């Protein structure tokens, strides 16, 4: 792990403001940002562990523990709220094998409610389509 982590940090050497890009790469590589990674990144960037941990805990895209469940990100921004996403979220099938996370604006406000799985965005969701997405992930 440490060797790959050092490669990730080195790939951003000389970049202005490298913390977020490094953390995104760590998250993409391992699926989470471990305490070991926080310490290594802090040391490499001459930051305190608290500073790095503060960034990791502030942003919803970063996770501090591994979670093998697939993730469905459901847009909860105002435009999707006005199009009924709250009712959809309340009616979501309870499936412990799928992690549902809130995301705020996927940029498709006119065709909401929206969700994202991986890099793919799904628009014009209704209860049936959202339920089918959750079940397909499980």
FITOR-442213 format. One record per residue (C-alpha): residue number from 1; x, y, z; chain; residue in three letters. Coordinates in nm, 4 decimals. Layout:
BEGIN
{NUM, {X, Y, Z}, A, ALA};
...
This chain:
BEGIN
{1, {0.0000, 0.0000, 0.0000}, A, UNK};
{2, {0.2706, 0.2483, 0.0964}, A, UNK};
{3, {0.4545, 0.2134, -0.2341}, A, UNK};
{4, {0.1434, 0.2925, -0.4376}, A, UNK};
{5, {0.0576, 0.5752, -0.2005}, A, UNK};
{6, {0.4013, 0.7264, -0.2563}, A, UNK};
{7, {0.3456, 0.7017, -0.6328}, A, UNK};
{8, {0.0147, 0.8863, -0.5992}, A, UNK};
{9, {0.1753, 1.1642, -0.3953}, A, UNK};
{10, {0.4707, 1.1859, -0.6370}, A, UNK};
{11, {0.2333, 1.2198, -0.9329}, A, UNK};
{12, {0.1157, 1.5499, -0.7844}, A, UNK};
{13, {0.4591, 1.6853, -0.6914}, A, UNK};
{14, {0.4960, 2.0526, -0.7733}, A, UNK};
{15, {0.1234, 2.0988, -0.8194}, A, UNK};
{16, {-0.0358, 2.3924, -0.6433}, A, UNK};
{17, {-0.2923, 2.2714, -0.3899}, A, UNK};
{18, {-0.2289, 1.8973, -0.4283}, A, UNK};
{19, {-0.4237, 1.7742, -0.1242}, A, UNK};
{20, {-0.7646, 1.7213, -0.2848}, A, UNK};
{21, {-0.6311, 1.5593, -0.6038}, A, UNK};
{22, {-0.4148, 1.3256, -0.3946}, A, UNK};
{23, {-0.7086, 1.2310, -0.1717}, A, UNK};
{24, {-0.9309, 1.1690, -0.4752}, A, UNK};
{25, {-0.6654, 0.9389, -0.6221}, A, UNK};
{26, {-0.6269, 0.7542, -0.2909}, A, UNK};
{27, {-1.0056, 0.7135, -0.2652}, A, UNK};
{28, {-1.0219, 0.5859, -0.6247}, A, UNK};
{29, {-0.7342, 0.3426, -0.5702}, A, UNK};
{30, {-0.8395, 0.1907, -0.2378}, A, UNK};
{31, {-1.2072, 0.2800, -0.1993}, A, UNK};
{32, {-1.1327, 0.4763, 0.1188}, A, UNK};
{33, {-0.8702, 0.6979, 0.2823}, A, UNK};
{34, {-0.7140, 0.5055, 0.5688}, A, UNK};
{35, {-0.5471, 0.6499, 0.8765}, A, UNK};
{36, {-0.2180, 0.5258, 0.7301}, A, UNK};
{37, {-0.2860, 0.7247, 0.4126}, A, UNK};
{38, {-0.3788, 1.0339, 0.6137}, A, UNK};
{39, {-0.0477, 1.0147, 0.8011}, A, UNK};
{40, {0.1533, 0.9600, 0.4818}, A, UNK};
{41, {-0.0159, 1.2443, 0.2921}, A, UNK};
{42, {0.0238, 1.4794, 0.5881}, A, UNK};
{43, {0.3934, 1.3980, 0.6094}, A, UNK};
{44, {0.4470, 1.4363, 0.2349}, A, UNK};
{45, {0.2705, 1.7737, 0.2211}, A, UNK};
{46, {0.4065, 1.9056, 0.5508}, A, UNK};
{47, {0.0571, 1.9281, 0.6977}, A, UNK};
{48, {-0.0735, 1.8077, 1.0297}, A, UNK};
{49, {-0.2755, 1.4869, 1.0419}, A, UNK};
{50, {-0.5626, 1.6982, 1.1762}, A, UNK};
{51, {-0.5584, 1.9157, 0.8635}, A, UNK};
{52, {-0.5740, 1.6158, 0.6308}, A, UNK};
{53, {-0.8321, 1.4380, 0.8478}, A, UNK};
{54, {-1.0413, 1.7565, 0.8487}, A, UNK};
{55, {-1.0539, 1.7537, 0.4688}, A, UNK};
{56, {-1.1314, 1.3805, 0.4547}, A, UNK};
{57, {-1.4121, 1.4120, 0.7084}, A, UNK};
{58, {-1.5569, 1.7289, 0.5508}, A, UNK};
{59, {-1.6102, 1.5989, 0.1965}, A, UNK};
{60, {-1.8717, 1.3284, 0.1439}, A, UNK};
{61, {-1.6756, 1.1660, -0.1381}, A, UNK};
{62, {-1.4058, 1.0497, 0.1019}, A, UNK};
{63, {-1.4575, 0.7489, 0.3266}, A, UNK};
{64, {-1.2417, 0.6511, 0.6224}, A, UNK};
{65, {-1.3327, 0.2830, 0.6139}, A, UNK};
{66, {-1.3718, 0.0257, 0.3398}, A, UNK};
{67, {-1.7254, -0.0432, 0.2245}, A, UNK};
{68, {-1.7714, -0.2990, -0.0506}, A, UNK};
{69, {-2.1327, -0.2050, -0.1168}, A, UNK};
{70, {-2.2104, -0.0359, -0.4480}, A, UNK};
{71, {-2.3064, 0.3314, -0.4142}, A, UNK};
{72, {-2.6071, 0.5092, -0.5599}, A, UNK};
{73, {-2.5722, 0.8871, -0.5255}, A, UNK};
{74, {-2.9116, 1.0528, -0.5183}, A, UNK};
{75, {-2.9291, 1.4245, -0.6004}, A, UNK};
{76, {-3.0889, 1.6154, -0.3143}, A, UNK};
{77, {-3.0358, 1.9683, -0.4521}, A, UNK};
{78, {-3.3201, 2.2180, -0.4745}, A, UNK};
{79, {-3.4164, 2.1459, -0.8350}, A, UNK};
{80, {-3.4481, 1.7740, -0.7669}, A, UNK};
{81, {-3.6334, 1.8515, -0.4445}, A, UNK};
{82, {-3.8845, 2.0542, -0.6432}, A, UNK};
{83, {-3.9275, 1.7545, -0.8728}, A, UNK};
{84, {-4.0056, 1.5124, -0.5882}, A, UNK};
{85, {-3.6763, 1.3509, -0.4912}, A, UNK};
{86, {-3.7649, 1.3589, -0.1203}, A, UNK};
{87, {-4.0708, 1.1407, -0.1780}, A, UNK};
{88, {-3.8611, 0.9080, -0.3937}, A, UNK};
{89, {-3.5947, 0.8832, -0.1238}, A, UNK};
{90, {-3.8563, 0.8081, 0.1416}, A, UNK};
{91, {-3.9960, 0.5277, -0.0723}, A, UNK};
{92, {-3.6627, 0.3688, -0.1565}, A, UNK};
{93, {-3.6557, -0.0043, -0.1036}, A, UNK};
{94, {-3.4513, -0.0824, 0.2065}, A, UNK};
{95, {-3.1555, -0.2804, 0.0789}, A, UNK};
{96, {-2.8560, -0.3171, 0.3118}, A, UNK};
{97, {-2.6401, -0.4353, 0.0195}, A, UNK};
{98, {-2.6569, -0.0906, -0.1475}, A, UNK};
{99, {-2.5282, 0.2346, -0.0040}, A, UNK};
{100, {-2.7401, 0.5389, -0.0910}, A, UNK};
{101, {-2.5628, 0.8722, -0.0534}, A, UNK};
{102, {-2.6847, 1.2266, -0.1012}, A, UNK};
{103, {-2.5151, 1.4374, -0.3643}, A, UNK};
{104, {-2.5923, 1.8003, -0.4300}, A, UNK};
{105, {-2.6413, 1.8794, -0.7979}, A, UNK};
{106, {-2.5458, 1.6603, -1.0878}, A, UNK};
{107, {-2.6017, 1.9440, -1.3329}, A, UNK};
{108, {-2.9158, 1.8026, -1.4923}, A, UNK};
{109, {-3.1632, 2.0182, -1.3065}, A, UNK};
{110, {-3.4217, 2.0321, -1.5839}, A, UNK};
{111, {-3.4516, 1.6530, -1.6030}, A, UNK};
{112, {-3.4491, 1.5603, -1.2339}, A, UNK};
{113, {-3.4729, 1.3785, -1.0066}, A, UNK};
{114, {-3.1295, 1.2368, -1.0848}, A, UNK};
{115, {-2.8930, 0.9760, -0.9495}, A, UNK};
{116, {-2.5413, 0.8633, -1.0240}, A, UNK};
{117, {-2.3857, 0.5183, -1.0121}, A, UNK};
{118, {-2.0140, 0.5245, -1.0773}, A, UNK};
{119, {-1.9723, 0.7670, -1.3665}, A, UNK};
{120, {-2.3181, 0.7110, -1.5155}, A, UNK};
{121, {-2.6013, 0.9551, -1.4457}, A, UNK};
{122, {-2.9691, 0.8566, -1.4522}, A, UNK};
{123, {-3.2292, 1.1293, -1.5095}, A, UNK};
{124, {-3.6071, 1.1610, -1.4892}, A, UNK};
{125, {-3.6292, 0.9095, -1.2083}, A, UNK};
{126, {-3.9569, 0.7856, -1.0739}, A, UNK};
{127, {-4.0188, 0.5297, -0.7992}, A, UNK};
{128, {-4.0073, 0.2327, -1.0358}, A, UNK};
{129, {-3.6829, 0.3355, -1.2081}, A, UNK};
{130, {-3.5118, 0.4225, -0.8797}, A, UNK};
{131, {-3.6199, 0.0931, -0.7253}, A, UNK};
{132, {-3.4915, -0.0946, -1.0289}, A, UNK};
{133, {-3.1538, 0.0808, -1.0016}, A, UNK};
{134, {-3.1219, -0.0154, -0.6365}, A, UNK};
{135, {-3.2194, -0.3756, -0.7036}, A, UNK};
{136, {-2.9777, -0.3992, -1.0002}, A, UNK};
{137, {-2.6924, -0.2938, -0.7725}, A, UNK};
{138, {-2.7728, -0.5453, -0.4985}, A, UNK};
